[in-house]
Amino acid sequence: MSYSAKSNKAAKKYKSQGQKQIALSYKIDEYELEILPAIKESGLPVATFIKQAIMEKIQSENLDKRS
């Protein structure tokens, strides 16, 4: 097995065991007119922006049940 094949296999295993993917859909015009400009203004990658928004919502509503 080549290095890239081994690397690819390891990455897939890590993702399947350690990460959860969340699908998200928006109307195109809402995304392009409201969401994308805000994300671009923040200077963050889209995924980082969304993750931070989720965590801010959890914290602001005191929904963090990890402890």
C-alpha positions in Angstrom: 0.0 0.0 0.0 1.4 3.4 -1.0 2.0 6.2 1.5 -0.9 8.3 0.2 -3.2 5.2 0.3 -2.2 4.6 4.0 -2.6 8.2 4.8 -6.0 8.3 3.2 -7.1 5.1 5.1 -5.9 6.6 8.4 -7.7 9.9 7.8 -11.0 8.0 7.0 -10.6 5.9 10.1 -10.0 9.0 12.3 -13.0 10.8 10.8 -15.3 7.9 11.2 -14.3 7.3 14.9 -13.7 10.9 16.1 -15.9 13.3 14.2 -19.5 13.8 13.3 -20.5 15.6 10.2 -23.6 17.8 10.2 -25.5 18.6 7.0 -26.8 22.2 6.7 -29.0 23.6 3.9 -30.1 27.2 3.2 -31.9 28.9 0.4 -29.3 30.2 -2.0 -30.4 33.9 -1.8 -30.5 33.8 2.0 -27.0 32.3 2.1 -25.6 34.7 -0.4 -27.2 37.9 0.8 -27.1 37.4 4.6 -24.9 34.6 5.8 -21.9 34.6 3.5 -21.3 38.4 3.8 -21.3 38.0 7.6 -18.9 35.1 7.5 -16.6 36.9 5.0 -16.6 40.0 7.3 -15.5 37.9 10.2 -12.5 36.7 8.3 -13.1 33.1 9.6 -13.5 29.9 7.5 -17.1 28.9 7.1 -16.8 25.8 9.3 -15.1 27.8 12.1 -17.7 30.5 12.0 -20.5 27.9 12.2 -18.8 26.0 15.1 -18.3 29.2 17.0 -21.9 30.3 16.5 -23.1 27.0 17.8 -20.9 27.2 20.9 -22.0 30.8 21.6 -25.6 29.7 21.4 -25.0 26.8 23.8 -23.2 29.1 26.2 -25.6 32.0 26.0 -28.5 29.7 26.8 -26.6 27.8 29.5 -27.0 24.5 27.6 -23.5 23.1 28.2 -24.1 19.9 30.0 -20.5 18.5 29.8 -19.8 19.1 33.5 
